[in-house]
Amino acid sequence: MPKSTLTNQSKPSCDSDTRDIYRTITDKIIAAIENNPGEPVMPWHRGGVRPVIPTNAATGNEYRGVNILSLWVTSLERGYDSGTFATYKQWASLGAQVRKGESASPIVFYREIEKARDGGTGNSFTPGEDAEAETIRMARGYWVFAAEQVEGYVITPELPANPIERIADAYVAATRAKVIVGGSQAYYRPSTDTIHMPDEARFFDTDGRTRSLAFFQTLHHELAHWTSADRRLNRQLGKRFGDDAYCAEEVIAETAACFIGARLGIAPEPHPDHARYISHWLTVMKSDARAMFAAAAKAQEVVAYLDVLQPDATRARVAA
């Protein structure tokens, strides 16, 4: 089982034992949620760090899915705000040195391999004319360090473009989703394929956020639900979540909204319904170590779908 804290003295590499990497990362997120003495919220909703999608220092690629969440937890716990990470060997290749005694953070990387129908696996499997094979994804755990943990690397902060509100408005408009403003509740109505939002005046300035940013954070949540329609992502949660499907969809939408917000420079803020499902989701995560991985992967699909709808869309380079 991987250690929850790994120092540079251990020389972490790609060969880390990952039999329990799902549980390692899930338990890390659970601990961060339960560490909040008040009403439970996802740790990245508590603020204290500049919203940014974590990036690999060596490749420039963005991390994806549950790796974003794992590295956000690390950043919040330790006060890191660079959003820049890399493995021990990658830092060394950049001429930087991880300081002695620093603890690494877990991420997961998936590799595709072919599996014979008879159960055999192998990287060099070559099916014959009549043989059948299927592609499966194998998870491998890695350990990374933040730029704040190394010497010999200069952190160059990248400030978000302004004004953020205009960027957020353009992001939603590019999707051509029908947004109806009015009433007192925010929701997506599948029967009419419309997003309904309260007027911006009903939102409040909190923790330095303007009411406009609070409005867009909620709108991004409903926009994520909008992608679930059959003609879009056709998000069927099926047997994996069973009776927990509604809760899972809320987690997917909220996670996607956080990913979008980080892209646009908007600090995460809990959706009004957050408290209704977060306690239940904790139970799901404790019983299924891969539940958060599945939800984060679906949230990543939402962002990828919405990104393609943007003008001059460019797909982000991804690390893991």
C-alpha positions in Angstrom: 0.0 0.0 0.0 1.4 3.4 -0.9 2.4 5.6 2.0 0.2 8.7 2.6 3.3 10.8 3.1 6.4 10.1 0.9 9.6 12.1 1.2 12.3 12.8 -1.3 14.5 10.5 0.6 12.4 7.7 -0.8 13.1 8.8 -4.3 9.6 8.3 -5.6 9.3 7.0 -9.1 6.9 5.5 -11.6 7.3 2.1 -9.9 5.3 3.0 -6.8 3.0 0.3 -5.6 -0.5 1.3 -6.6 -2.8 -1.5 -5.5 -4.5 0.9 -3.1 -4.1 4.2 -5.0 -7.9 4.6 -5.3 -8.3 4.3 -1.6 -5.2 6.5 -0.9 -6.6 9.4 -2.8 -10.2 8.9 -1.7 -9.2 8.8 1.9 -7.2 12.0 1.5 -10.3 13.8 0.1 -12.5 12.3 2.8 -10.1 13.4 5.6 -10.1 17.0 4.1 -13.9 17.1 4.1 -14.2 15.7 7.7 -11.5 18.1 8.9 -14.0 21.0 8.6 -15.5 21.5 12.0 -18.7 23.2 10.6 -21.0 22.1 7.9 -19.3 19.6 5.6 -18.3 21.0 2.2 -15.8 19.8 -0.4 -12.4 21.2 0.7 -11.9 23.3 -2.4 -15.0 25.3 -1.6 -13.3 26.6 1.6 -11.1 28.9 -0.4 -7.6 30.1 0.7 -5.9 29.4 -2.6 -5.9 31.0 -6.1 -8.2 28.9 -8.4 -6.0 27.2 -11.0 -5.9 23.9 -12.8 -2.8 22.1 -11.6 -0.1 21.8 -14.3 2.9 19.6 -14.7 6.1 21.6 -14.6 8.1 19.4 -17.0 5.5 18.9 -19.7 3.2 22.0 -19.3 0.3 19.6 -19.4 -2.8 20.1 -17.2 -3.7 17.4 -14.7 -7.2 15.9 -15.1 -10.2 14.6 -13.2 -9.5 13.3 -9.7 -5.9 14.4 -9.9 -7.1 18.0 -9.9 -9.0 17.4 -6.7 -6.1 15.5 -5.0 -3.7 18.4 -5.8 -6.2 21.0 -4.8 -6.5 19.3 -1.4 -2.7 19.3 -1.1 -2.5 23.0 -2.1 -5.2 24.0 0.5 -3.7 22.0 3.3 -0.2 23.4 2.7 -0.9 26.8 1.4 0.6 26.3 -2.1 -0.7 28.6 -4.8 1.6 27.9 -7.8 -0.5 25.1 -9.1 2.7 23.6 -10.5 3.7 20.0 -9.8 6.1 17.3 -11.0 7.6 14.0 -9.9 11.0 13.8 -8.2 12.7 12.8 -11.4 11.0 15.5 -13.5 12.1 18.2 -11.1 15.6 16.8 -11.3 15.4 17.0 -15.1 14.6 20.7 -14.8 17.7 21.3 -12.7 15.6 21.7 -9.5 16.0 19.8 -6.2 13.2 18.7 -3.9 14.1 19.8 -0.4 14.9 17.1 2.1 12.0 15.9 4.1 9.3 17.2 1.8 6.1 15.1 1.5 4.8 14.1 -1.9 1.2 14.0 -3.1 -0.5 11.1 -4.8 -1.9 11.2 -8.3 -3.1 8.4 -10.7 -2.1 7.8 -14.3 -4.0 5.5 -16.6 -2.3 3.3 -19.2 -4.2 1.4 -22.0 -3.3 -2.2 -22.6 -4.9 -4.9 -24.7 -6.4 -7.9 -23.0 -7.1 -11.2 -24.7 -10.6 -12.5 -24.3 -9.2 -15.6 -22.6 -8.0 -13.4 -19.7 -4.4 -12.9 -20.7 -2.8 -9.5 -20.6 0.3 -7.9 -21.8 1.8 -4.9 -23.5 3.0 -7.0 -26.4 -0.2 -8.9 -27.0 -0.9 -9.1 -30.8 -4.2 -10.7 -31.6 -4.3 -13.2 -34.5 -6.8 -13.1 -37.3 -9.4 -14.9 -35.4 -8.5 -13.7 -31.9 -10.5 -11.2 -29.9 -9.0 -8.5 -27.7 -10.3 -5.6 -25.7 -8.6 -2.5 -24.5 -8.6 -1.9 -20.8 -7.2 0.9 -18.6 -4.7 0.1 -15.9 -4.1 2.6 -13.1 -0.7 3.4 -11.8 0.0 5.7 -8.9 2.6 8.4 -9.0 3.9 10.9 -6.4 4.4 14.5 -7.1 5.9 17.6 -5.4 4.7 21.2 -5.7 7.0 24.0 -7.0 7.0 25.4 -3.4 8.8 22.3 -2.3 11.8 22.5 -4.5 14.9 24.7 -4.9 16.2 25.9 -8.2 12.9 26.7 -9.9 11.3 30.1 -10.3 7.6 30.3 -9.9 6.0 32.7 -12.4 2.4 33.5 -11.4 0.0 33.7 -14.3 -2.7 36.3 -13.6 -6.2 35.7 -15.0 -7.4 38.0 -17.7 -9.9 40.7 -16.7 -12.7 41.3 -16.4 -13.6 37.8 -15.3 -17.3 38.4 -15.5 -17.1 39.2 -19.2 -15.1 36.0 -19.9 -17.6 33.9 -17.9 -20.5 35.4 -19.8 -18.8 34.7 -23.1 -18.0 31.1 -22.1 -21.7 30.4 -21.4 -23.0 32.2 -24.4 -20.7 30.2 -26.7 -22.5 27.0 -25.7 -25.9 28.4 -27.0 -27.6 26.9 -24.0 -31.0 28.6 -23.4 -30.8 30.4 -20.1 -34.0 31.9 -18.6 -33.5 34.5 -15.8 -36.2 35.0 -13.3 -37.8 33.3 -10.3 -36.0 32.3 -7.1 -34.4 28.9 -8.0 -31.6 27.7 -10.2 -32.2 24.5 -12.1 -32.0 22.7 -15.4 -35.3 21.5 -16.9 -34.8 18.5 -19.2 -38.4 18.6 -20.7 -37.7 22.1 -22.2 -34.0 21.8 -22.3 -33.7 25.1 -20.5 -31.5 26.5 -17.7 -33.4 28.6 -15.1 -31.5 31.2 -13.0 -32.6 33.7 -10.4 -31.8 37.3 -11.2 -28.2 38.3 -10.4 -29.6 40.7 -7.7 -30.6 37.7 -5.6 -26.9 36.6 -5.2 -24.7 38.1 -2.5 -21.1 39.3 -2.3 -19.2 36.8 -0.1 -15.5 36.4 0.7 -14.4 38.9 -1.8 -16.5 37.5 -4.6 -18.9 39.8 -6.5 -22.5 38.8 -6.9 -21.8 38.4 -10.6 -19.2 35.7 -9.9 -21.5 34.0 -7.5 -24.2 34.0 -10.2 -21.8 32.5 -12.8 -20.6 29.8 -10.4 -24.2 28.6 -10.0 -24.8 29.0 -13.7 -21.8 26.7 -14.5 -23.3 24.1 -12.2 -26.6 24.1 -14.1 -24.7 24.2 -17.4 -23.0 21.0 -16.3 -26.5 19.4 -15.8 -27.4 20.7 -19.3 -24.7 18.5 -20.8 -26.3 15.4 -19.5 -29.1 15.5 -22.1 -29.3 12.5 -24.6 -28.2 14.6 -27.6 -25.1 15.8 -25.7 -23.1 13.6 -23.3 -26.1 11.3 -22.7 -24.9 10.9 -19.1 -26.2 7.5 -17.9 -24.9 6.7 -14.4 -26.5 3.3 -14.4 -25.9 0.5 -12.0 -22.6 1.9 -10.6 -24.5 4.4 -8.5 -27.9 2.9 -8.4 -30.0 4.8 -5.8 -27.1 7.2 -5.4 -27.4 8.4 -9.0 -29.0 11.7 -8.1 -26.3 12.5 -5.6 -23.6 11.4 -8.1 -25.0 13.8 -10.7 -24.9 16.7 -8.3 -21.3 15.9 -7.4 -20.5 15.7 -11.1 -22.1 19.1 -11.8 -20.5 20.7 -8.8 -17.1 19.4 -9.6 -17.4 20.4 -13.3 -18.4 23.9 -12.1 -15.2 24.1 -10.0 -13.1 23.0 -13.0 -14.7 25.6 -15.2 -14.3 28.3 -12.5 -10.6 27.4 -12.2 -10.2 27.8 -16.0 -11.8 31.2 -15.9 -10.3 32.5 -12.6 -13.5 32.2 -10.5 -13.0 31.0 -6.9 -15.2 28.0 -6.1 -18.4 28.6 -4.1 -20.8 25.8 -2.9 -24.0 25.4 -4.9 -27.1 26.2 -2.7 -28.0 22.5 -2.6 -24.4 21.5 -1.6 -25.3 20.6 2.0 -28.1 18.3 0.9 -25.9 15.8 -0.7 -22.4 16.1 0.6 -23.0 14.1 3.8 -24.5 11.3 1.7 -21.7 11.5 -0.8 -19.2 10.9 2.1 -20.9 7.6 2.8 -20.7 6.7 -0.9 -17.0 7.5 -1.0 -16.3 5.4 2.1 -18.0 2.4 0.6 -16.6 2.8 -2.9 -13.0 4.0 -3.2 -13.5 4.6 -7.0 -16.7 6.7 -6.7 -14.9 10.1 -6.7 -12.7 8.9 -9.5 -15.8 8.1 -11.6 -17.5 11.4 -10.7 -14.4 13.4 -11.5 -13.9 11.7 -14.8 -17.5 12.6 -15.8 -16.9 16.2 -14.7 -13.8 16.2 -16.9 -16.0 15.1 -19.8 -18.3 18.0 -19.2 -15.5 20.5 -19.4 -14.1 18.9 -22.5 -17.5 19.0 -24.2 -18.0 22.7 -23.3 -14.5 23.6 -24.4 -15.2 22.3 -27.9 -18.2 24.7 -28.1 -16.0 27.7 -27.5 -14.8 29.8 -30.5 -11.3 28.8 -31.7 -11.5 25.9 -29.2 -8.2 24.4 -28.3 -7.9 21.2 -26.4 -5.8 21.5 -23.2 -2.7 19.4 -23.1 -3.2 17.0 -20.3 -0.8 15.3 -17.9 -3.0 12.6 -16.2 
